[in-house]
Amino acid sequence: MSSIATAMQQLSPVFITAPTARNGVTLIQRLFNSSRRIAVYGENLILMDRLPMLVHTTVFQHKACAEEIRDSRRKFLEETTEYWSSNLGPDTEESMLLMFDSFYRHVKMYDDTARRDGFDRWGVKHPMSNVHMIERLRTLLPKSRFVFIYRNLFEVAASAKARQFIKSAADMRNYAVMWQTNLLRVLDEKAPDTLILRHDELVADPADAVARIEAFTGVTGIDQSVTQRKINTFDSNLPGRASGSYVAPMPLNDEETDILRRFAADALARTGYEHSHLVA
């Protein structure tokens, strides 16, 4: 492992995530940033998902296929080109180390940026893009802290509909399945490096939620009044956005509500939201 990787593994970034978008990750980001003791950056699919996935894939390939690929290359170089050579390729260990290096250099870029701006802690907010996201980041950055927030699915879907993330029945079904899959994964895991928050409890009692966040992460000085201001989109007049940085939720029709109840039944029951509905 490189010296950069060794140094980056000693960091304790804060990753804010949720089962899907529209669960409150930006609210938690704003709370952290109000302290001016940490810089929590916006969403980055490359750092949070793509690079960890590539690391995982190359590790698996090295463990499972290294000998096979070496034999194929030897056959190509020493014997013949007339064989099924789909497994002909470079050394799997070199490929694996290259992916590790790319991930940790991205982490170093974040750390260097934060330190140049006067912060010795940093984080990223990004909704879960797949069910393995947290565990992969945890493996690569073992001192990380994860703050996971989830919200009533009916409110999530109404907000996503207003942002035009959901435009069809298929979109609604996919949202419900992702919300349930990712939420149950985190709830079942009960990991000590993950603080789980409910959006409704945060809004109802911000003082308690902020105290839990500060105790869990060590970031103090958070301004709980941030919870009183609604910011959920870019300040724009483009579709799905709004002047003033807040777009109101769109009501769900009976078909949409039924889809959510059918495809996220287990998680709705687990969280007590099974009898919820969105009035407006």
KOLRO-603114 format. One record per residue (C-alpha): x, y, z; residue in one letter. Coordinates in pm, whole numbers. Layout:
N
+--------+--------+--------+-------+
:      u :      v :      w : marti :
+--------+--------+--------+-------+
:      X :      Y :      Z :     a :
...
+--------+--------+--------+-------+
//
This chain:
280
+--------+--------+--------+-------+
:      u :      v :      w : marti :
+--------+--------+--------+-------+
:      0 :      0 :      0 :     m :
:    132 :    347 :    -86 :     s :
:    225 :    612 :    170 :     s :
:    -71 :    821 :     48 :     i :
:   -310 :    535 :    118 :     a :
:   -163 :    479 :    465 :     t :
:   -199 :    849 :    550 :     a :
:   -553 :    876 :    414 :     m :
:   -667 :    574 :    616 :     q :
:   -594 :    773 :    933 :     q :
:   -852 :   1040 :    841 :     l :
:  -1200 :   1052 :    990 :     s :
:  -1423 :   1216 :    728 :     p :
:  -1797 :   1245 :    785 :     v :
:  -2016 :   1095 :    515 :     f :
:  -2380 :   1202 :    515 :     i :
:  -2608 :    966 :    331 :     t :
:  -2964 :    840 :    301 :     a :
:  -3159 :    560 :    131 :     p :
:  -3240 :    790 :   -166 :     t :
:  -3230 :   1155 :   -256 :     a :
:  -3484 :   1388 :    -88 :     r :
:  -3441 :   1237 :    258 :     n :
:  -3259 :   1533 :    414 :     g :
:  -2888 :   1495 :    337 :     v :
:  -2857 :   1862 :    241 :     t :
:  -3015 :   1967 :    571 :     l :
:  -2753 :   1766 :    761 :     i :
:  -2480 :   1911 :    539 :     q :
:  -2600 :   2263 :    620 :     r :
:  -2606 :   2183 :    992 :     l :
:  -2245 :   2066 :    986 :     f :
:  -2128 :   2358 :    776 :     n :
:  -2296 :   2608 :   1009 :     s :
:  -2036 :   2514 :   1271 :     s :
:  -1748 :   2640 :   1053 :     r :
:  -1545 :   2358 :   1210 :     r :
:  -1583 :   2118 :    918 :     i :
:  -1627 :   2150 :    542 :     a :
:  -1892 :   1912 :    415 :     v :
:  -1890 :   1907 :     37 :     y :
:  -2164 :   1828 :   -211 :     g :
:  -2241 :   1510 :   -399 :     e :
:  -1969 :   1319 :   -584 :     n :
:  -2061 :    988 :   -746 :     l :
:  -1699 :    919 :   -842 :     i :
:  -1560 :    937 :   -489 :     l :
:  -1857 :    784 :   -309 :     m :
:  -1951 :    508 :   -552 :     d :
:  -1758 :    457 :   -876 :     r :
:  -1403 :    443 :   -740 :     l :
:  -1490 :    223 :   -438 :     p :
:  -1679 :     -7 :   -675 :     m :
:  -1378 :    -28 :   -907 :     l :
:  -1149 :   -103 :   -613 :     v :
:  -1386 :   -378 :   -503 :     h :
:  -1404 :   -519 :   -856 :     t :
:  -1028 :   -528 :   -909 :     t :
:   -970 :   -688 :   -567 :     v :
:  -1221 :   -958 :   -657 :     f :
:  -1060 :  -1006 :   -999 :     q :
:   -714 :  -1037 :   -844 :     h :
:   -828 :  -1294 :   -589 :     k :
:  -1035 :  -1496 :   -832 :     a :
:   -854 :  -1467 :  -1166 :     c :
:   -486 :  -1376 :  -1117 :     a :
:   -349 :  -1721 :  -1195 :     e :
:   -583 :  -1772 :  -1490 :     e :
:   -483 :  -1438 :  -1644 :     i :
:   -113 :  -1505 :  -1589 :     r :
:   -148 :  -1845 :  -1759 :     d :
:   -332 :  -1689 :  -2053 :     s :
:    -58 :  -1431 :  -2102 :     r :
:    211 :  -1700 :  -2081 :     r :
:     26 :  -1908 :  -2340 :     k :
:     -2 :  -1606 :  -2571 :     f :
:    368 :  -1520 :  -2537 :     l :
:    516 :  -1870 :  -2542 :     e :
:    278 :  -2103 :  -2724 :     e :
:      4 :  -1982 :  -2956 :     t :
:   -243 :  -1710 :  -3041 :     t :
:   -504 :  -1965 :  -3152 :     e :
:   -710 :  -2003 :  -2835 :     y :
:  -1007 :  -1845 :  -2661 :     w :
:   -827 :  -1545 :  -2512 :     s :
:  -1096 :  -1338 :  -2342 :     s :
:   -891 :  -1371 :  -2024 :     n :
:   -574 :  -1226 :  -2179 :     l :
:   -479 :   -912 :  -1989 :     g :
:   -228 :   -722 :  -1774 :     p :
:   -126 :   -822 :  -1425 :     d :
:   -428 :   -811 :  -1191 :     t :
:   -227 :   -687 :   -893 :     e :
:   -108 :   -384 :  -1087 :     e :
:   -465 :   -308 :  -1190 :     s :
:   -585 :   -344 :   -832 :     m :
:   -315 :   -116 :   -691 :     l :
:   -390 :    142 :   -959 :     l :
:   -754 :    159 :   -844 :     m :
:   -650 :    190 :   -479 :     f :
:   -413 :    470 :   -571 :     d :
:   -679 :    654 :   -771 :     s :
:   -927 :    638 :   -482 :     f :
:   -682 :    758 :   -219 :     y :
:   -556 :   1038 :   -441 :     r :
:   -914 :   1161 :   -471 :     h :
:   -944 :   1148 :    -93 :     v :
:   -619 :   1342 :    -61 :     k :
:   -757 :   1607 :   -299 :     m :
:  -1051 :   1659 :    -62 :     y :
:   -827 :   1666 :    242 :     d :
:   -584 :   1911 :     80 :     d :
:   -871 :   2138 :    -26 :     t :
:  -1020 :   2141 :    322 :     a :
:   -686 :   2219 :    485 :     r :
:   -610 :   2500 :    238 :     r :
:   -946 :   2650 :    332 :     d :
:   -870 :   2627 :    704 :     g :
:  -1049 :   2304 :    801 :     f :
:   -892 :   1994 :    951 :     d :
:  -1213 :   1791 :    910 :     r :
:  -1417 :   1741 :    598 :     w :
:  -1704 :   1534 :    470 :     g :
:  -1928 :   1463 :    175 :     v :
:  -2306 :   1437 :    147 :     k :
:  -2435 :   1187 :   -103 :     h :
:  -2749 :    968 :   -100 :     p :
:  -2681 :    597 :   -129 :     m :
:  -2642 :    502 :   -494 :     s :
:  -2619 :    131 :   -418 :     n :
:  -2663 :    -97 :   -121 :     v :
:  -2286 :   -155 :    -81 :     h :
:  -2180 :    210 :    -71 :     m :
:  -2128 :    248 :    304 :     i :
:  -1949 :    -82 :    356 :     e :
:  -1705 :    -14 :     70 :     r :
:  -1621 :    331 :    203 :     l :
:  -1587 :    188 :    552 :     r :
:  -1334 :    -68 :    429 :     t :
:  -1126 :    194 :    248 :     l :
:  -1152 :    463 :    519 :     l :
:  -1197 :    270 :    845 :     p :
:  -1207 :    578 :   1071 :     k :
:  -1495 :    740 :    881 :     s :
:  -1820 :    843 :   1048 :     r :
:  -2151 :    799 :    867 :     f :
:  -2462 :   1003 :    941 :     v :
:  -2761 :    832 :    783 :     f :
:  -3094 :   1013 :    763 :     i :
:  -3424 :    873 :    642 :     y :
:  -3764 :   1030 :    591 :     r :
:  -4124 :    922 :    546 :     n :
:  -4130 :    765 :    198 :     l :
:  -4449 :    947 :    100 :     f :
:  -4282 :   1281 :    171 :     e :
:  -3969 :   1167 :    -11 :     v :
:  -4166 :   1069 :   -320 :     a :
:  -4368 :   1392 :   -324 :     a :
:  -4047 :   1593 :   -304 :     s :
:  -3880 :   1383 :   -574 :     a :
:  -4184 :   1425 :   -794 :     k :
:  -4166 :   1803 :   -757 :     a :
:  -3797 :   1795 :   -852 :     r :
:  -3890 :   1580 :  -1153 :     q :
:  -3679 :   1289 :  -1033 :     f :
:  -4000 :   1084 :  -1056 :     i :
:  -4192 :   1118 :  -1382 :     k :
:  -4363 :    782 :  -1424 :     s :
:  -4506 :    483 :  -1243 :     a :
:  -4181 :    297 :  -1315 :     a :
:  -3982 :    577 :  -1154 :     d :
:  -4209 :    563 :   -849 :     m :
:  -4161 :    187 :   -820 :     r :
:  -3784 :    216 :   -853 :     n :
:  -3774 :    488 :   -587 :     y :
:  -3976 :    272 :   -347 :     a :
:  -3755 :    -32 :   -402 :     v :
:  -3433 :    165 :   -355 :     m :
:  -3563 :    340 :    -42 :     w :
:  -3661 :      8 :    113 :     q :
:  -3349 :   -185 :     10 :     t :
:  -3097 :     72 :    130 :     n :
:  -3288 :    163 :    446 :     l :
:  -3329 :   -195 :    565 :     l :
:  -2963 :   -266 :    493 :     r :
:  -2854 :     14 :    728 :     v :
:  -3115 :    -58 :    996 :     l :
:  -3026 :   -428 :   1002 :     d :
:  -2652 :   -361 :   1018 :     e :
:  -2661 :   -146 :   1334 :     k :
:  -2300 :    -42 :   1268 :     a :
:  -2126 :    152 :   1548 :     p :
:  -1975 :    395 :   1296 :     d :
:  -2320 :    498 :   1170 :     t :
:  -2559 :    744 :   1336 :     l :
:  -2916 :    689 :   1218 :     i :
:  -3154 :    986 :   1223 :     l :
:  -3521 :   1020 :   1137 :     r :
:  -3606 :   1339 :    950 :     h :
:  -3933 :   1393 :   1139 :     d :
:  -3759 :   1363 :   1476 :     e :
:  -3484 :   1602 :   1367 :     l :
:  -3738 :   1867 :   1268 :     v :
:  -3951 :   1811 :   1581 :     a :
:  -3658 :   1826 :   1826 :     d :
:  -3351 :   1977 :   1660 :     p :
:  -3173 :   2032 :   1992 :     a :
:  -3170 :   1661 :   2070 :     d :
:  -3068 :   1564 :   1716 :     a :
:  -2786 :   1820 :   1708 :     v :
:  -2659 :   1699 :   2045 :     a :
:  -2648 :   1344 :   1911 :     r :
:  -2468 :   1456 :   1595 :     i :
:  -2208 :   1653 :   1789 :     e :
:  -2144 :   1372 :   2037 :     a :
:  -2113 :   1113 :   1757 :     f :
:  -1883 :   1309 :   1524 :     t :
:  -1699 :   1542 :   1762 :     g :
:  -1802 :   1843 :   1551 :     v :
:  -1935 :   2112 :   1787 :     t :
:  -2090 :   2454 :   1743 :     g :
:  -2371 :   2344 :   1510 :     i :
:  -2648 :   2603 :   1467 :     d :
:  -2975 :   2418 :   1515 :     q :
:  -3175 :   2711 :   1372 :     s :
:  -3069 :   2581 :   1029 :     v :
:  -3359 :   2336 :   1059 :     t :
:  -3606 :   2627 :   1046 :     q :
:  -3511 :   2722 :    689 :     r :
:  -3618 :   2521 :    384 :     k :
:  -3362 :   2486 :    107 :     i :
:  -3408 :   2188 :   -122 :     n :
:  -3304 :   2290 :   -472 :     t :
:  -3094 :   2530 :   -674 :     f :
:  -3208 :   2892 :   -697 :     d :
:  -3334 :   2879 :  -1054 :     s :
:  -3648 :   2897 :  -1265 :     n :
:  -3560 :   2581 :  -1457 :     l :
:  -3801 :   2282 :  -1436 :     p :
:  -3775 :   2101 :  -1103 :     g :
:  -3606 :   2400 :   -940 :     r :
:  -3739 :   2719 :   -788 :     a :
:  -3663 :   3081 :   -724 :     s :
:  -3578 :   3103 :   -355 :     g :
:  -3417 :   2757 :   -347 :     s :
:  -3729 :   2576 :   -229 :     y :
:  -3969 :   2372 :   -439 :     v :
:  -4286 :   2256 :   -264 :     a :
:  -4378 :   1885 :   -277 :     p :
:  -4629 :   1766 :   -535 :     m :
:  -4929 :   1566 :   -410 :     p :
:  -4932 :   1195 :   -488 :     l :
:  -5229 :   1036 :   -660 :     n :
:  -5389 :    709 :   -549 :     d :
:  -5191 :    502 :   -800 :     e :
:  -4860 :    649 :   -683 :     e :
:  -4946 :    596 :   -317 :     t :
:  -5044 :    236 :   -389 :     d :
:  -4711 :    175 :   -565 :     i :
:  -4519 :    300 :   -264 :     l :
:  -4721 :     83 :    -27 :     r :
:  -4674 :   -229 :   -241 :     r :
:  -4304 :   -198 :   -320 :     f :
:  -4181 :    -70 :     17 :     a :
:  -4423 :   -251 :    248 :     a :
:  -4157 :   -406 :    473 :     d :
:  -3963 :    -86 :    534 :     a :
:  -4280 :    120 :    583 :     l :
:  -4395 :   -123 :    852 :     a :
:  -4049 :   -136 :   1011 :     r :
:  -4035 :    245 :   1042 :     t :
:  -4400 :    303 :   1134 :     g :
:  -4487 :    490 :    816 :     y :
:  -4723 :    226 :    673 :     e :
:  -5037 :    428 :    752 :     h :
:  -4894 :    759 :    636 :     s :
:  -5018 :    955 :    337 :     h :
:  -4933 :   1292 :    188 :     l :
:  -5213 :   1545 :    191 :     v :
:  -5029 :   1818 :      2 :     a :
+--------+--------+--------+-------+
//
